[in-house]
Amino acid sequence: MVQLLGTNLKNNYKVVDGFSKLYGLGKYTTRVMLNDLNIGIDFRIKDLTQNVFVKVIKWIEKHQIIVETSLKQKIIMNVDKLKSIKAYRGLRHSYHLPTRGQRTKTNASSVKKLHLRKK
């Protein structure tokens, strides 16, 4: 098992699937990255060397892609900002209701139940 940017990647994963487990990297971005670094998509995580992982980290920094904890913190800060200025979306977040226009007559009750279980 390899740890990259705080995420454990299993050795038997293919490279595309393994790198797309990083929060903030999808399969498309991973394929573009592998294409730029001339790494085949059929490789497994266990076949890669330490130098390849360093290249991956440098590629992510070069393209200014926000991943893992910094992306999670940015999302939380954006939601907190919406709550603090009392925007409509912020109020919906604070009431634990759908924020993107979904109906609340039938489906939002399950969201409320899930929130109440967490407390």
Buried (B, 14 or more C-beta within 10 A) or exposed (E): EBEBBEBEBEEEBBBBBBBBBBBBBEEEBBBBBBEEEEBEEEBBBEEBEEEBBEBBEEBBEEEEBBBBEEBEEEEEEEBEEBBEEEEEEBEBBEEBBEBEEEEEEEEBEEBEEEEEEEE
